[in-house]
Amino acid sequence: MVVTKELKGFVIIGISVRTTNSNGKSLKDIGEIFSRFVSQNLMDQIRDKNSSDIYCVYTDYESDFNAPYTTIVGCRVSSMEHIPPGMVAKIIPDSKYQVYQSTGKLSECLTKTWLTIWESDIDRKYMADFDIYGERGLDPENAEIETFVSVN
């Protein structure tokens, strides 16, 4: 079931990559920065975190999901005052979102959710979308991930 929520703006600090969904490039690029973020414990370098949730933000779209965009893997923070070297900060503005729940094998459930989103006719804003990996978000066999898609 998909629900709609209004969210106040917030700030993310993390590592980023410019990518595209063409030829599987985003799967490779996002997988690499996500793996680096987790394996190198980069979360520990981020101060002023609101929680231990990991955010994967898709933003700065050139047009739609077929064109280049930026992905940031990081944490939601209460301040942009301390940006670690090699990281970026991004303000995610107030917006309305459609929220999707992904559950199951980590390697499959999120891909299925994004395919559903791409094939849908929702009125996307292409401002900032994001996945939240909470406490069970990284469980390889039984992951639970929330996906927020900005809509008009």
Protein Blocks (a to p, Z undefined) as FASTA:
>chain_A
ZZdddddddddddddddddfehhlmmmmmmmmmmmmmmnommmmpghiabfcdcdddehi
fklmmbccddddddddfbfkbccehiacdddddddddddddedjfklmmmmmmmmmmmmc
cdcfklagcddddfklmgmklccdddddddZZ
